[in-house]
Amino acid sequence: MHVRKHPDIIYSLGEIMNISKTKSTKRFNYTVNLNDTAKQAGSNVVTISTLPIEDSRYSIGQTSLTMTVREAKALNSFLSDTLS
């Protein structure tokens, strides 16, 4: 099996198998993992993780929130409507 690698996408025989995107800010990591061929629960998830910052009142320790893509889309819609 021939596999070509791209920073965000893994291709196998011309099909997209796995997509992983990450964005980081000073306080948070945002990660989206998508697997078009997987039917298992937990294959397509969005995770928001805090980054512990010493001497900060915002983030103590590390916490993460994982949600399905459907839940993330609902959150995106809510935030877009509310913050626009």
N, C-alpha and C positions, 0 to 999 in steps of 0.2 A: 504494500500500500504506500503510495506516494503522499507525503504530507508536506505542504508549504506553510511556513509560519509568517505571520504578520503580527505586529505588536498587540493588536486588539482582536484579531480573528485567526482561528485555526481552520484551514481548508483541508478537506480530504476528498480526493477524487472530484474536485470541482464543487463540492457542496459545503455550505457553511455548517460547521458542527457546533462551535462554541464561540460566544462573544463575551468578552469581559472588559468593561470600561471602569476606570477609577478616576475620581477627581478629589483633590485634597485642598482644604483651606487650613488656616491656622488652628481652627478648633475641631474640624470634622473631616472624616473620610467618607466619601460616597462611592459605593460600588454597585454596578449592575452586572449580573451574570445571566446570560441567556443561552439556552441550548435548544435549538429548533427541533432536534430529533428526539429529545428525551420526553417521556411522558410521566416521569416520576415527580412526586411532590418535592418541592425544594430545588428543582432544576432551574427555574426562572425566578430569581429573587433580586431584591434591592436591599442593600444594607447601608445604614447610616451609623457610623461609629464615632464616638467622641475621642479626642486626643487629649490626654491629661496634660494640663498646663500648671506648673507650680506657681504658687502665689496668685491664683486666679479664682475669682468667685464663681466663674461660669462652669468649669469642668474639673471635678475632683475624681480621680480614678478613671477607669475606662468603662464605657457602657456602649452597647450596640443594639440597634433595632433592625430586625429583618422582617421584610414583608414581601408578599407576592407582587408580581408585576401589576396585576389588577388593583391591588390595594394602593400601590405606588401611583398608578394613574388617577385613582380617586383622590389621593392626597394632592397630586399635582393640580387637578382640576379645582379643588377646594382652595389651595393657596393662590392660584391664578385669579380666581373669582374674587377672593377676599382681599388680596394685596394689590390689585390693579386699580 
